[in-house]
């Protein structure tokens, strides 16, 4: 089993959610986040004063899935989240040792 964590632009969330549903994924977790990467934020003007916005709004999506579904899910996220501009985000993939469904006690892939 794998865990995919994707940091994306907030306005791309609906597109990514639909793309994941299209490849057969049912459950995702979404968190609001703030951060920056290479773009290091940007400068804005407010009432004549210039200030730096260094933590930009982002959305973090987390999905746990079977190994054989990873490639389709990653490609769905990448295509749906891409704008071609700086700050599109990142996708991280990590191993999951165990999953337990609290309600039934099911474990492993059956619990996903």
C-alpha positions as CSV (number, residue, x, y, z in Angstrom):
1,X,0.0,0.0,0.0
2,X,1.1,3.6,-0.7
3,X,0.2,7.0,0.5
4,X,0.1,9.9,-2.0
5,X,0.4,13.4,-0.6
6,X,-0.2,16.2,-3.1
7,X,0.3,19.9,-2.5
8,X,-1.7,21.8,-5.1
9,X,-3.2,25.2,-5.7
10,X,-6.6,25.6,-4.0
11,X,-8.6,26.4,-7.1
12,X,-7.5,23.0,-8.6
13,X,-9.1,20.9,-5.8
14,X,-12.4,20.1,-7.6
15,X,-10.6,19.1,-10.8
16,X,-8.2,16.8,-8.9
17,X,-11.0,15.3,-6.9
18,X,-13.0,14.5,-10.0
19,X,-9.9,13.1,-11.7
20,X,-9.3,10.8,-8.8
21,X,-12.9,9.6,-8.8
22,X,-12.6,9.0,-12.6
23,X,-9.7,6.5,-11.9
24,X,-11.7,4.7,-9.2
25,X,-10.5,6.2,-6.0
26,X,-13.2,6.7,-3.4
27,X,-11.7,8.3,-0.3
28,X,-9.4,11.4,0.0
29,X,-8.4,13.6,2.9
30,X,-8.1,17.4,2.2
31,X,-6.2,19.9,4.4
32,X,-5.8,23.6,4.0
33,X,-2.1,24.5,4.1
34,X,0.2,27.4,3.6
35,X,3.7,27.3,2.3
36,X,6.2,28.2,-0.4
37,X,8.7,26.5,-2.6
38,X,11.0,27.9,-5.2
39,X,8.8,30.9,-5.8
40,X,9.4,32.2,-2.3
41,X,6.1,34.0,-2.1
42,X,5.4,37.3,-3.8
43,X,5.0,41.0,-3.1
44,X,1.7,42.8,-2.9
45,X,0.6,46.4,-2.6
46,X,-2.0,47.3,0.1
47,X,-3.0,50.9,0.6
48,X,0.2,52.1,-0.9
49,X,2.5,49.9,1.2
50,X,4.4,47.0,-0.3
51,X,4.5,43.8,1.7
52,X,5.7,40.2,1.1
53,X,3.3,37.3,1.2
54,X,5.7,34.5,1.8
55,X,3.3,31.7,2.8
56,X,0.9,31.1,0.0
57,X,-2.4,29.3,0.3
58,X,-2.2,25.6,-0.8
59,X,-4.3,22.5,-0.4
60,X,-2.8,19.1,0.7
61,X,-4.5,16.0,-0.5
62,X,-3.8,12.6,1.1
63,X,-4.8,9.3,-0.5
64,X,-3.9,5.7,0.7
65,X,-4.3,3.1,-2.0
66,X,-3.2,-0.2,-3.3
67,X,0.2,-0.4,-5.0
68,X,-1.3,-1.2,-8.4
69,X,-3.4,2.0,-8.4
70,X,-0.6,4.4,-7.7
71,X,0.5,5.2,-11.3
72,X,-3.1,6.1,-12.4
73,X,-3.7,8.2,-9.3
74,X,-0.4,10.1,-9.7
75,X,-1.0,10.8,-13.4
76,X,-4.6,11.9,-12.6
77,X,-3.4,14.4,-10.0
78,X,-0.6,15.7,-12.1
79,X,-2.8,16.4,-15.2
80,X,-5.6,17.9,-13.2
81,X,-3.4,20.1,-11.0
82,X,-1.1,21.4,-13.7
83,X,-1.4,25.0,-14.8
84,X,2.1,25.3,-16.3
85,X,3.0,28.1,-13.9
86,X,5.3,28.2,-11.0
87,X,3.8,27.0,-7.7
88,X,1.7,24.1,-9.2
89,X,2.8,21.9,-6.3
90,X,4.4,18.6,-5.5
91,X,3.4,14.9,-5.2
92,X,5.0,12.7,-2.6
93,X,4.6,8.9,-2.5
94,X,5.4,6.8,0.6
95,X,5.0,3.3,1.9
96,X,2.2,2.4,4.3
97,X,2.8,-0.6,6.5
98,X,-0.7,-1.2,7.8
99,X,-4.2,0.2,7.6
100,X,-7.0,-0.6,10.2
101,X,-10.6,0.3,9.7
102,X,-11.8,1.4,13.1
103,X,-15.5,0.5,12.7
104,X,-14.9,-3.2,11.6
105,X,-11.3,-4.0,12.6
106,X,-10.5,-4.9,9.0
107,X,-6.8,-4.6,8.2
108,X,-4.6,-4.3,5.1
109,X,-6.0,-3.5,1.6
110,X,-9.5,-4.5,2.8
111,X,-9.5,-1.5,5.1
112,X,-8.7,1.0,2.5
